[in-house]
Amino acid sequence: MPIAKKRTASSKRTSKTTKRRRGRRKSASRRRRPGAGYVISRLGIALAVMCLAYIVYLDITIRNRFEGQRWPIPAHVYTRPLELYQGLRLSRERFIEELQELGYRRVENAQQQGSYAMGNNVIQVMARPFVFWDGARPELPFEVQFRGGRVDRLTGDGGPIDLLRLEPRLFGSVSSLDHEDRTLVQLDQVPPELIHALLTVEDRDFYRHIGIDPRGLARALWANLSAGRVVQGGSTLTQQLVKNFYLTAERTFTRKLNEMLMAVLLEIHYEKNEILEAYLNEVYLGQVGSRAIHGFGLGSLFYFGRPLRELKLPEIALLVSLVRGPSHYNPYRRPERSRERRDLVLDKMNELGFIDHKTAQRAKIAPLGVSSEGVQSALAYPAYLGFVRQQLRQDYREQDLRTEGLRIFTTLDPDVQRATESAVRRRVTAIERARKLPDGTLEAAAVVIRSDSGEVAAMVGARKSRFAGFNRALDAQRPVGSLIKPVVYLAALQQPQRYTLATLLEDAPLRVKQAGSPVWTPKNYDEQFHGQVLLIQSLAQSYNVSTARLGMAVGVDAVIAEMRQLGISRRLQPFPSLLLGAIELTPVEVAQMYLTFASGGFRTPLRSIRSVLSQDQQPLARYPLSVEQVIQPGPMALLNYGLQEVVRSGTARVLRGRFPEAIRVSGKTGTTDDYRDSWFAGYAGGYLTVVWLGRDDNEPVGLSGASGAMLVWADIMHRLDLHREEFPLPLDVELVAVDPGTGRLADKHCENVIELPFIVGSAPTERAPCAAPQVNGKVGGKLRNWLERLFRR
Amino acid sequence: MRHPACISHQVSLLIIAALAGCVTVGTPTSPAPEPAPASAKPVVLNLMRDSTQSSAAGQYSQAVLALEQALRIEPRNAWLWHELAKVRIQQQRYHQAVQLAAKSNALSRDRRLQAANWWLIADAHQGAGDPVKARAARERANRLGH
């Protein structure tokens, strides 16, 4: 144990000092009269004691910090891992993109971790090892073949592979108070070339000196004098570490003295390799906004998008060249200067014999190879990260999030996120131009969720989604308008003996008197009244007056109670205007509410986190799938049918035909007074997506739900892999043909018959005027069979 | 405490399901149609198999992981939700078991699966100490004729 040995050495030194002091005391006591010499010696002793005390203080300081947790490590946040299996819808191109985003290098033959090779019809990959929640996966060679936009074959060394996970990608961190970010590396993970390069340019006698290096200092002094400016620093790596780790940046003599003392003390206590490892993790390598990139581990990810151990010589030389001044040699802003410095590092490595001339020359030809800034910012998802942080705060202390190095595995799907970002960006710009709105005023938010698990796949909080700022998805509270209506209809349909989809509602002038407020007289958007309308039509056409009337009959309190069931926890005032959406919710809240519809009546908490591991990869917490049935299958089926009608014939009928027949689309438009907010919430094929458009200053944008948000919604949904499986009609729901004019039973004599689902026992019993009188109230068997076939398709 | 009779019914269902390769629950009394596989995707069937094996070895969290992974591939597969409910009941997480079985029911018109879900719900209620709800669930199962 090197540390223990050194401690013994220092205690020996202490006992010698004590002996010396005792000796002096004895000789002093023999003198009778204290002379000047005596005083001086006493002063000297006092001074020595003070120096000693100071050194002891410094010693304690360095040991405390060095032996505890050295750095606060922010929680690091990862995307979902790509799970590959035979039959997965994934194009070859998309797969290659995923590999490139993970920093995989294209090579001739994929022998090394983090590389891939392309054959005729096959991609060969050497996946990096990774520690997942359920254990470590070692590095893994495999081959994928694609056919028809799907994974066709997946094989490893031992034959076909059922399912394999690529590693997830780090995309953000919950930054610490001083915004220092780093990922720790151990010395054995660091390529030897990096150590060579670092020692070459920063401290070539590192393994020989005692923390300070007089020879190095003299060499630097000479070099600086002959150059007439500072070209070399004389500090050892140990001194640099001490300076950054313990001291402030001020340039005073005292600080320099402290630095040298502490460097020596550090060297007395710790092994060279321990000091070197600390240096590798401490060093400052760049800045993004308020986030300071520290250590070669994060530096490598930041500049090259791949782990340190995979870096090649030119990349290593570039990273090392940054030590001298990350902003001075910034490869993005000063590529020429950066290249010069990199090449200098390579030349010096050659001079000292770490690499031969040919290798140095070859490395100097290589491009800088940094991942583009555009790529970097595109891979940051500030809105999603904001949501993750909000969820984390429910279970973790802020302090722990910023210091404990937690590894957070999220449900973010980069593919869905990219589709969402691009749909928002393009469509919002197009709408703005088409509508001649002032440039850059129309803002947007979008949330995409997997309907059955509640996993948030993507989130966009601004049309310029890459820039952190106001997260509208999470924080913009806006009136929801007609998005609220399904809740009113649900409250009604929960009473099958009173309301069915075929119930006739009155769409005629309505005046609601309420104590203390002006009389409420809701109007329709088309400023007309539609007389008697079927409940399903009122929902599909989003009629205000008939909905308000229905809501008043059901009761505002019942509607609020329903909203609670659907997962809205905010306090709501029971004003009648709530029935038409005069309440403000965020897009995420709307998503939570509609998720219950999309998942067949099961309230499922929105989840952005699957699991959390500790810094040393130990499992800490998992967020399992959990559901809660809050709407019975019967009423849920009726409401879903109504929301499909919105797309078949209602306010969202433009969507009809934009999706394959087999994919059932349900949705609802939302428009607010003076066209200030444009909403669309809709679900199909296993995804629920909510989109909001509007202005931050709440000025009108002239867009209805259908002419704004719905277009963005369709663009997003088009790019997702939509499933075809749907909720079947529950066993207690039957299909019955009705006459749309009267809502009564129809038969083959009637025209324009519509088939509607009814909870068994609630179908109309009265026959429509067009139908032949019949004793049995039900529709004839043949017609019913035909309708059922049609409905199930 | 769980009612012994319910446990035995649950166990027998488990055994039947296992015999049928976790694909379908059949009873000797019903004219057994060709049991359809629980999924057309081999990866899903394998995950179901893994989950059954993990459950049998008492490694319930592994079983849950396998089923959640399968559900990411086929979120609307009623059999997977049923299997997940089965694991939850073994973990004595009765409330979630009931909910998951209900979700399975919402996704299926297969009367046998529905009956199996109602038996499972009955068992969960019994386990949670609610014999009234357990009886009602058993009646639902019986009405489905399986």
Interface residues (C-beta under 8 A of the other chain):
Chain A: E83 Y85 Q86 G87 L88 W133 D134 D162 L163 R450 S451 D452 S453 G600 G601 F602 R622 P624 L625 S626 V627 E628 Q629 P633 M636 G686 H723 E725 E726 F727 P728 L729 P730 L731
Chain B: K41 P42 V43 N46 L47 S61 Q62 V64 L65 E68 Q69 L71 R72 I73 E74 P75 R76 N77 L84 Q96 Q99 L100 A102 K103 N105 A106 L107 S108 R109 R111 Q114
